[in-house]
């Protein structure tokens, strides 16, 4: 009886999907699922992902996407280095993705990835410890025994479209993006708590805010921004969805407490909320999104800005990346602090720049 009921339910979903596609074929100006006007490419940049997905995915598919969090997308990985990535923070095994979840995630990415294109607006969230180096234009990396001076004129690592976190406050943003894999008592984004497997928004962010670079993508940058997926899901995408050809790469999860999901969708399942009306163990809910990784660093662009997000969601312009003219007549790009900063803020950021300059000088730069 259960098998018969499941078959009938699957058949019903298929028939609804086929009828929806047929209706869409008759009017390409309408969303294939919701029947609402199809948003333009420009409008899509500012539509939060879950709302955009209702245009293309059924409620059951969106539910499958939501339900995929905490599932194992790398069951075929045999390298022992990734065994911990198949576990939950408490050490229990993560269940494998279901066929429905895998298909829904692939469909989600085929929709959301369309908007990673030239002119797209992305955010790159950076630690407060890195702000001074970005503003100065150089920073020091490597061990204390072998420091290396590098320029900070590129966007690299994990990024995402601005719409992923629009309307969120600093705490909600950290929870939505899984910032970061921190395990120390105090961190840049999160601090430890007395509750097992739970962290909280860091004192650093509470005191000085959450910083991000707002960047306008070039055509090459958009091409180099690709979706990180654990092996099972990446293999499925590569074999089932031609629209995502060359748009993803295999990146498996390591560490049972790592907020990285392997689903191409970021989320921190262990970050306590800041809302005092919530229960003491309440965590931030999932905000459906698509995360990308710059497989090649992309240069900062004139007009990019550095913003600070507060705990109440307000954003303050800190600096703008602009063209400057040197004394010898040559031009270069550099960060300039906003003239609207308060005296206290200006002193704070100038102090960060001076600290970065001192580190670079100390490293022989």
C-alpha positions as CSV (number, residue, x, y, z in Angstrom):
1,X,0.0,0.0,0.0
2,X,2.8,2.4,0.9
3,X,4.6,1.7,-2.4
4,X,1.3,2.3,-4.3
5,X,0.7,5.5,-2.5
6,X,4.2,6.8,-3.1
7,X,3.9,5.9,-6.8
8,X,0.6,7.8,-7.2
9,X,2.1,10.8,-5.4
10,X,5.2,10.8,-7.7
11,X,2.9,10.4,-10.8
12,X,0.8,13.4,-9.6
13,X,3.9,15.6,-9.1
14,X,5.1,14.6,-12.6
15,X,1.7,15.4,-14.2
16,X,1.6,18.8,-12.4
17,X,5.2,19.6,-13.6
18,X,4.3,18.6,-17.2
19,X,1.2,20.7,-17.3
20,X,3.1,23.7,-15.8
21,X,5.8,23.4,-18.4
22,X,3.1,23.3,-21.2
23,X,1.5,26.4,-19.8
24,X,4.9,28.1,-19.7
25,X,5.6,27.2,-23.3
26,X,2.4,29.0,-24.3
27,X,3.5,32.2,-22.6
28,X,7.3,32.7,-22.1
29,X,6.6,36.0,-20.3
30,X,5.2,34.2,-17.3
31,X,6.9,32.2,-14.5
32,X,6.6,28.5,-15.3
33,X,5.4,27.6,-11.8
34,X,3.8,30.6,-10.2
35,X,2.3,32.1,-13.4
36,X,3.4,35.6,-12.3
37,X,5.3,37.9,-14.7
38,X,8.8,36.7,-15.4
39,X,11.3,39.1,-13.8
40,X,13.9,40.8,-16.0
41,X,17.6,40.1,-15.6
42,X,18.0,43.5,-13.8
43,X,15.1,42.7,-11.4
44,X,16.5,39.3,-10.6
45,X,19.6,40.9,-9.1
46,X,17.5,42.3,-6.2
47,X,15.0,39.4,-5.6
48,X,15.9,37.3,-2.6
49,X,16.6,33.7,-3.8
50,X,13.7,32.0,-2.2
51,X,11.2,34.4,-3.7
52,X,12.9,34.0,-7.1
53,X,12.8,30.3,-6.9
54,X,9.0,30.3,-6.5
55,X,8.9,31.4,-10.1
56,X,10.7,28.2,-11.3
57,X,10.5,25.5,-8.5
58,X,7.4,23.9,-7.1
59,X,6.7,24.1,-3.3
60,X,7.8,20.5,-3.0
61,X,11.1,21.2,-4.7
62,X,11.7,24.2,-2.5
63,X,10.9,22.1,0.6
64,X,13.4,19.5,-0.7
65,X,16.1,22.2,-0.9
66,X,15.3,23.3,2.6
67,X,15.4,19.7,3.8
68,X,18.8,19.1,2.3
69,X,20.7,21.0,5.0
70,X,22.6,18.6,7.2
71,X,22.7,15.8,4.6
72,X,25.8,14.2,3.2
73,X,26.6,15.0,-0.4
74,X,29.9,13.1,-0.5
75,X,29.1,9.4,0.3
76,X,31.3,8.3,-2.6
77,X,34.4,10.0,-1.3
78,X,36.9,7.5,0.0
79,X,39.7,9.8,1.1
80,X,40.0,9.5,4.9
81,X,40.7,13.3,5.1
82,X,37.0,13.9,4.4
83,X,35.5,11.4,6.7
84,X,34.9,14.0,9.4
85,X,32.9,16.0,6.8
86,X,30.3,13.3,6.7
87,X,29.5,13.8,10.4
88,X,27.3,16.3,12.4
89,X,28.9,18.4,15.1
90,X,27.8,15.8,17.7
91,X,29.6,13.1,15.8
92,X,26.5,11.4,14.4
93,X,26.5,10.4,10.7
94,X,24.8,12.7,8.2
95,X,22.1,11.0,6.1
96,X,22.8,10.9,2.4
97,X,20.9,13.3,0.1
98,X,17.7,11.8,-1.2
99,X,17.1,11.6,-5.0
100,X,14.5,14.4,-4.6
101,X,16.9,16.7,-2.7
102,X,19.6,16.1,-5.2
103,X,17.4,17.0,-8.2
104,X,15.9,20.0,-6.4
105,X,19.4,21.4,-5.5
106,X,20.5,21.0,-9.1
107,X,17.4,22.8,-10.4
108,X,17.9,25.6,-7.8
109,X,21.5,26.1,-9.0
110,X,20.4,26.2,-12.7
111,X,18.1,29.0,-11.8
112,X,20.3,31.1,-9.4
113,X,23.5,30.7,-11.4
114,X,22.0,32.5,-14.4
115,X,22.5,35.8,-12.4
116,X,26.2,35.4,-11.9
117,X,27.1,37.5,-14.9
118,X,28.9,40.6,-16.0
119,X,27.6,43.6,-14.0
120,X,26.3,41.4,-11.2
121,X,26.7,42.8,-7.7
122,X,28.4,40.5,-5.2
123,X,29.5,40.8,-1.6
124,X,32.8,39.6,-0.2
125,X,32.6,39.5,3.6
126,X,36.0,40.0,5.3
127,X,37.2,39.8,8.9
128,X,37.8,43.0,10.7
129,X,41.4,42.0,11.1
130,X,41.7,42.2,7.3
131,X,40.1,45.6,6.9
132,X,43.3,47.6,7.5
133,X,45.2,45.6,4.9
134,X,42.5,46.1,2.3
135,X,42.4,49.8,2.8
136,X,46.2,50.1,2.8
137,X,46.5,48.0,-0.4
138,X,48.9,45.4,1.1
139,X,49.0,42.9,3.9
140,X,51.1,40.2,5.4
141,X,50.3,36.5,5.1
142,X,52.1,33.3,6.1
143,X,53.7,32.3,9.4
144,X,55.6,34.7,11.7
145,X,58.8,32.9,10.6
146,X,58.2,33.4,6.9
147,X,55.9,36.4,6.4
148,X,55.0,37.4,2.8
149,X,53.7,40.8,1.7
150,X,50.8,40.6,-0.8
151,X,48.6,43.1,-2.5
152,X,44.9,43.3,-1.6
153,X,43.5,44.5,-4.9
154,X,41.5,41.4,-5.7
155,X,38.4,39.6,-4.5
156,X,39.1,36.0,-3.7
157,X,37.6,33.0,-1.9
158,X,33.9,32.6,-1.1
159,X,31.6,35.2,-2.5
160,X,27.9,35.5,-3.2
161,X,25.4,37.8,-5.0
162,X,24.3,40.7,-2.9
163,X,20.7,39.5,-2.9
164,X,21.7,36.5,-0.7
165,X,21.9,38.8,2.4
166,X,19.9,41.8,1.5
167,X,17.7,43.0,4.4
168,X,19.7,40.9,7.0
169,X,21.4,42.3,10.0
170,X,25.0,41.4,11.0
171,X,24.0,38.3,13.0
172,X,21.6,37.0,10.4
173,X,24.2,37.5,7.7
174,X,26.8,35.5,9.7
175,X,24.3,32.7,10.2
176,X,23.2,32.7,6.5
177,X,26.7,32.6,5.2
178,X,28.3,30.3,7.7
179,X,31.0,32.8,8.6
180,X,33.4,31.1,9.4
181,X,35.0,27.8,10.4
182,X,36.1,29.1,13.7
183,X,36.9,26.8,16.7
184,X,38.8,29.1,19.1
185,X,37.2,30.6,22.2
186,X,37.0,34.0,20.4
187,X,37.0,34.6,16.7
188,X,36.5,37.3,14.1
189,X,32.9,36.3,13.3
190,X,31.9,33.9,16.1
191,X,32.8,33.1,19.7
192,X,32.4,29.9,21.7
193,X,29.5,29.4,24.2
194,X,28.8,27.1,27.1
195,X,26.1,25.3,25.0
196,X,27.6,22.3,23.2
197,X,27.9,22.6,19.4
198,X,26.8,26.3,19.5
199,X,28.6,29.5,18.8
200,X,27.5,33.1,19.0
201,X,28.1,36.3,17.2
202,X,31.5,37.5,18.2
203,X,32.3,40.5,20.4
204,X,34.4,41.8,17.6
205,X,31.4,42.1,15.3
206,X,29.2,43.4,18.1
207,X,31.8,46.2,18.8
208,X,32.9,47.0,15.3
209,X,30.4,45.6,12.9
210,X,30.5,43.2,9.9
211,X,32.5,44.4,6.9
212,X,32.0,43.5,3.2
213,X,33.3,44.6,-0.2
214,X,30.5,45.4,-2.7
215,X,31.9,44.5,-6.0
216,X,30.7,44.8,-9.6
217,X,31.6,41.6,-11.5
218,X,33.4,41.6,-14.8
219,X,32.6,39.0,-17.5
220,X,35.8,37.1,-16.6
221,X,35.1,37.4,-12.9
222,X,31.6,36.0,-13.3
223,X,33.0,33.1,-15.3
224,X,35.6,32.4,-12.6
225,X,33.0,32.4,-9.8
226,X,31.9,28.8,-9.6
227,X,29.7,26.8,-7.3
228,X,31.5,24.5,-4.8
229,X,29.7,21.1,-4.5
230,X,30.6,17.9,-2.7
231,X,31.3,15.0,-5.0
232,X,27.9,13.3,-5.1
233,X,26.0,16.5,-6.0
234,X,28.7,17.7,-8.3
235,X,28.7,14.4,-10.2
236,X,24.9,14.6,-10.6
237,X,25.0,18.2,-11.8
238,X,27.7,17.4,-14.4
239,X,25.8,14.5,-15.8
240,X,22.2,15.8,-15.6
241,X,22.3,19.6,-16.2
242,X,24.0,21.0,-19.3
243,X,23.1,24.5,-18.2
244,X,25.6,24.2,-15.4
245,X,28.4,22.8,-17.6
246,X,31.7,24.3,-16.3
247,X,29.9,26.2,-13.5
248,X,30.7,24.0,-10.6
249,X,33.6,22.1,-9.1
250,X,34.2,19.4,-6.5
251,X,34.8,20.7,-3.0
252,X,34.2,18.2,-0.2
253,X,33.5,19.0,3.4
254,X,36.1,18.5,6.2
255,X,35.4,18.8,9.9
256,X,32.2,17.8,11.6
257,X,31.7,21.4,12.9
258,X,32.4,23.0,9.6
259,X,29.6,25.3,8.5
260,X,30.4,24.5,4.8
261,X,27.6,22.3,3.5
262,X,28.9,20.9,0.2
263,X,25.5,21.8,-1.3
264,X,26.4,25.1,-3.0
265,X,24.3,26.8,-0.4
266,X,25.7,28.3,2.8
267,X,24.2,28.0,6.3
268,X,25.4,27.9,9.9
269,X,23.4,25.3,11.8
270,X,25.0,26.2,15.1
271,X,24.9,30.0,15.5
272,X,22.7,31.3,18.3
273,X,20.4,34.2,17.5
274,X,20.8,37.6,19.2
275,X,17.1,38.0,19.8
276,X,16.6,37.9,23.5
277,X,13.0,36.7,23.0
278,X,14.2,33.5,21.4
279,X,15.0,30.4,23.4
280,X,18.6,30.1,24.7
281,X,19.3,27.4,22.2
282,X,17.6,29.1,19.2
283,X,19.7,29.3,16.0
284,X,19.3,31.4,12.9
285,X,17.0,29.8,10.2
286,X,18.2,28.9,6.8
287,X,18.2,31.6,4.2
288,X,18.2,29.8,0.8
289,X,21.1,31.1,-1.3
290,X,23.8,30.1,-3.7
291,X,27.5,30.5,-2.7
292,X,30.3,30.8,-5.2
293,X,34.1,30.6,-5.0
294,X,36.5,32.7,-7.0
295,X,38.5,30.0,-8.6
296,X,40.8,32.8,-9.9
297,X,41.0,36.1,-7.9
298,X,39.2,38.9,-9.7
299,X,40.6,42.5,-9.6
300,X,38.7,45.1,-7.6
301,X,36.8,47.6,-9.8
302,X,36.6,51.3,-9.6
303,X,33.4,52.1,-7.8
304,X,33.6,49.2,-5.4
305,X,32.8,50.1,-1.9
306,X,33.6,48.9,1.6
307,X,30.5,48.7,3.9
308,X,29.9,48.0,7.6
309,X,26.8,46.2,8.6
310,X,25.5,46.7,12.2
311,X,23.5,44.4,14.5
312,X,20.3,46.3,13.5
313,X,21.0,45.9,9.8
314,X,22.1,49.4,9.0
315,X,25.0,49.8,6.6
316,X,27.6,52.5,6.6
317,X,29.8,53.5,3.7
318,X,33.4,53.2,4.9
319,X,35.5,53.7,1.8
320,X,35.3,53.8,-2.0
321,X,37.8,52.3,-4.5
322,X,38.6,55.2,-6.9
323,X,41.1,56.3,-9.5
324,X,44.0,58.4,-8.2
325,X,46.8,60.4,-9.8
326,X,50.3,60.1,-8.5
327,X,52.7,63.0,-8.4
328,X,54.4,61.7,-11.5
329,X,51.2,61.8,-13.5
330,X,50.5,58.1,-13.5
331,X,47.2,56.7,-12.3
332,X,46.3,54.0,-9.8
333,X,43.3,52.7,-7.9
334,X,43.1,53.1,-4.2
335,X,40.6,53.1,-1.3
336,X,39.5,56.5,0.0
337,X,37.7,56.8,3.3
338,X,34.2,58.3,3.1
339,X,34.2,62.0,4.0
340,X,30.9,61.4,5.9
341,X,32.5,59.2,8.5
342,X,32.4,60.4,12.1
343,X,35.6,61.6,13.7
344,X,35.6,58.4,15.8
345,X,35.2,56.2,12.8
346,X,37.8,58.0,10.8
347,X,40.3,57.6,13.7
348,X,39.4,53.9,14.0
349,X,40.0,53.1,10.3
350,X,43.1,55.3,10.1
351,X,44.4,53.3,13.0
352,X,43.7,50.0,11.1
353,X,45.6,51.4,8.1
354,X,48.6,52.4,10.2
355,X,48.7,48.9,11.8
356,X,48.6,47.3,8.4
357,X,51.4,49.6,7.2
358,X,53.5,48.7,10.2
359,X,53.0,45.0,9.6
360,X,54.1,45.4,6.0
361,X,57.1,47.3,6.9
362,X,58.0,44.8,9.5
363,X,57.8,42.1,6.9
364,X,60.2,43.9,4.7
365,X,57.6,45.3,2.3
